[in-house]
């Protein structure tokens, strides 16, 4: 009699012995910093310095470092006005020891509603505002190649500027002009940036940002560069990123892609896209950004910075946001370059 179980098992056994396609080899890319004709940056926190894989990947692919938050007011300035540079100094030392350019962020940010400033009279408020900028920018004078002097001044929906502690005491344009003037005194050789997010994603916000830059320049603010964070919405129309980058370039100032990531999540409640569709959208938008940056005159390509190394390093993968599935960055959780990284590498070669 025929052994039916043996007959049925034969195709499975053959497949297991090698008739199935072998797994694809691991993806490899050239060092991004060697491929790009401009600095390639990365955000960092001191806790990552003890991770050998993270350090090795940074040394291989990047040549500029931005402190993710440890050079911001909420980390450095105490409620009583004291300064703690321990974390910021570690980042500066890491950059110096590993041959990385240091980029500073941020001197004045609307979200820094710091308690030290709340009950000061106007004279003391202005003096301590100036002292903060002079102390921080001055400490890294000669090392920090640039600063986010004013961060995120435009309202979320693009309808005018944000109301904040600084604007309430110094005026909506006044606090920004004063910040740039003080930063120029403290760090005369650094490139001084105004920086914001959703500029590519929201044309209304992008237009308000451009008008703000034009107005501040006319008022004499020593703005030296323009930063677009590029936390990309992967569902925006094709060409929208390119169009905004061209408008930004019209100021003839250095441009910094300062905080790149591209979340796969959707704001809408029901998302019927497959994973492959989301990854294709993500790749298309990030490649468009890289190509638009490459199309800038060389003197305007200040740096192209990713806001995190591996997917699990991203601020989008921290509680309570993390669902364990988002893949917003160039390297996966194991430190392997993703197809997205290969696509960026290819764009940098053109």
N, C-alpha and C positions, 0 to 999 in steps of 0.2 A: 504494500500500500504506500501511496505517496504521503510523505510527512508534510501536511499542509502548513504547519507552523514554520518549518524550515524554509519552505518556498516563499512564504510571506515575509520572512525575516531577511531573505537574501538581498533585496534592493536596499533595505536599511543598512545592512552590513556593508554593502559596497559603498554607499554614500559615506558611511563613517570612516571607510578606509581611504577616502581621498577623491571620490568623484565629485563632491561638493567643492565650490570655489573656496580657495584659501582666504583667510582674513586679509584685508588691505594692510600694507606695511604702514608703520607710523609715519605721520606727516612730518617733514622737515622743511625748515625755511632758513634762508641766510639771515645773519644778524640784521635786525631792522635798522640799527644805527649805522651800519655799513652800507645799506641799500639806499637810505633816504639822503638826499642832498641838503639836509637841514637837521637840527637836533630832534631826537625822538625822546619824549619825556614820559614820566610815570609818577603817580602819586605814591606817597609812602607814609607809614607810621612806624614808630620806633620798635614796636613789638614784632615787626616783620624781620628785623635785623638778625634775629636769632634763628631764622629759618634758612638753612643752607641752600635749599632749592630756590627759594625766592631770591636770595643774594646772587646765586649763579645765573639765574635768568635775567636779572637786572644788569649784571655785568656784561652779559652776552648781547643783549638787545637794546639797551637804553643808554643815553648819555646826558640826560637831564632829570632832575628830581624836584618834585613839589611836595612839601609837607601837606598831608591831607587835612589836618586840623591843628597840629601841635605848634604852629606858628601864628595861630589866631588869638584874638584878645581873650576869649573865654578860657584858654589854656594858660596864657602867660600872665595876665593881669588879675590880681586878687581883688576881692571886694573892698579892701582898704587901700588899694593903690600900689601894692608891692608887685614886683616883677619876678617871675620864675622862668628862666630860660633853659632849664635842664633838658627838656625834651627837644626843644628847637635846636639847641646846641648839638645834641646827638645827631640830629638829621644833617645839620651843616657839616659836622665832622665826617659822617658817613659819605656824604657827597664828595667832600674834599679827598678822603682816603681812597675813594674808588674812581676818581677822575671824572665825576659827574658835575655838570653845571647845576647850580642851586637856583631855583625859582621860588620867590617868596609869595605867600598868600596867607591872609589878606590883611591889609592895614585898616580899612574902614568898610564895614559890612552892615547893611540895614538891620540884620538879625541880631547884632551885638548890642542888645539893650542892657548894657553893663551897669550893675548897681553902683559902682564907684562914682559914676557920673550923675546919678539921679538928683542929688540934693545940693549940687554945687551952684554957687552964684555964677553969673555969666562970665565974669573975669576969670575965675578959677576954672570954669568949664573949658573956656578957650585955651587957657594955659596947659591944662592937662590933656586936652585933645592934641595940641601941638607936641607936647612932651611924649605922648604915646608913639606918635609917628616917628619923631626924631630918635627916640630910644631904640625902637625895633628896627627901623630901616638903617639907622646908623650902626647898629651892632653888626650887621652883616654887609656893611659897605665894603666894596671890593670883592666880595664873594657872590652875593646874589646878583645875577645878571638881569633880573627883572622883578617887578612887584605887581600884584593885583592891588592897586592903590584904592580903587573904589570898586566894590563888588555888588552886583545885582541891584542897581538903582532903579530899574524900570518896573512898574507895577506888573503883577502877574498876568493880567489880561492885555497889557500893552497900553492901557489908558492912562497915560501920564507917568509920573514918578511915584515911588513908594513914600509913604509918610513914616518917619522913623525918629528915634531920639536925636540923631544928628541933624536931620532936616528941621526938626522943631526948634532947635536951639541956634542953628547957623544958616538956615534957609535951604531950600531944595537944591538950588545950584551952588549956594555958598559953601555948604559943607564939602562938596566935591572939589570945587576950585581950591579951597583952603588945603584939603588933603594933598592934592597934587603939588601945590606950592611947597608945603612942608616936606613932602617926600623928595622933591627935587633938591632941597637944601641938604637933606640927610644923606641922600644917595645919588649924587649928581651923575654918576656914570651908568646907573641902572636904567633899563627901559621901563617906563611907568605906564601901566595898563589900566583901562577901564574894562570891566569884565562882566558878562551876564549870560543867562541861559535861556533856552527856548527861542533863540533868535532865528534859527533856521525853521523851527517847528511852527512858529506863530508869526506870520508876516506883519501883523499889527504891532507886535512887540518889537520885532526887528526894525520896523520903520521908526518907532519911538526912540529906540536906542540910537539909530543913525542921526536923528534930529538932535538928540541930547549931545552926542559927540560934537556935532557941528556947532551947537550953541556954546558949549564949554570951550572949544578951541577959539571961537570968536571972542570969548571973554578973557582969553589969555591963559587958560589952564594949560600947564606944560604936559599934556597927554602925549606919551611917546609910542603907544601901541594899543591895539584893539583885541580884546579877548572874547572868543565865543566858546562857551563851555561844551557845546555839542553833545548834550545828553539827548541823543536822537530819538525821535518818534519814527519808528520804522514804517508807519503807514502814511507819512506825508507824501504828496505827489512827487514823482520824478522831476528833477530839474529845479525844485524849490531851493535846495541847498546851494546849487551852483549859482542861481540868481542872487541869493543873498551874499554869497562870497564875493561876487563881482561888485555889488554895492558897497560892501565893506572895503574892498580894495581901492575904491575911488578916493579915499582919504590919503592914499599914498603913505600909509603908516604900516609898521610891522604888525602882522596878525598872528595870534596864538590860538590854535585849537587847544583849549586849556583843560578840558575834563571829559574826554570822549568816553562814552559808553552807549550801548543801544539795547534797551530792554526788549525782551520778547513779550512782555505783558501788554494787555490792552486795558484802557480805562473803561471801556464799555462792559456791561454786565455779561453779555453773551458773546463769546468769541468762537466762531465756527472754523477758523483757520487751522489747518494741520500744522504740525511741528515743522515739516519741510517748507511749507508756505511762509511761515514766520522767519525761518532761517534765510530763505531766499530774499525776503523783504529786507531783513537786517543787512545782509551782504550787499545788496544793491545800494542802500542808503549810505553805508560806511564807505564803500568804494567811491560813490559819488562825492562824498566829502573829501576823501584822499585825493581824488583826481582834481577837484576844484582847488584844493590847496596846492597841488603840484602846478596848476596853471598860473598861480600867482608869480609875479616877478620875484626872482631869487631874494632880493633885498627885503621883501615883505613876508617871507616865510620864516617867522621867528622860531616856532617849534610846534610839534604835533604831539600832544600829550594824552595818554590813556589814563582814565581815572580808576586805576587798579590793574593788577597784573593778571591773576587767575580769576575765573568766574567767582570762586568762593571768597576772594578778597574784596569783592565789590560791596559798596554801601547798599546796593539793591538786594544783597543776599544776607543782610543782618536782620535779626528780629526787630519788629514784628513783620517786616516785609517779606522775609524769606519763605518761599514755598518749596525750596530745594530744586527748582526746575529752571529758573532763569539763567540765561547764558549771555550776559551783556558784554563780555570782554574778549580779548584776542587769544587767551590761553585757557585751557580747561582746568578742572580742579587738580589734575595731576601734573600741571605745568607743561602740558603738550600743546604746541601750536595748533589752533583750529583752522579749518578752511577759511574762516574770516581773516585770520592772520596772514595766510598765504595770499589772499586776495589783496590785502593792504600792501604786502610786500611787492606784489606784481604792479600795483598802482604806483608805488614809489620808484619803480624801475623805468617807467615810461618817460 
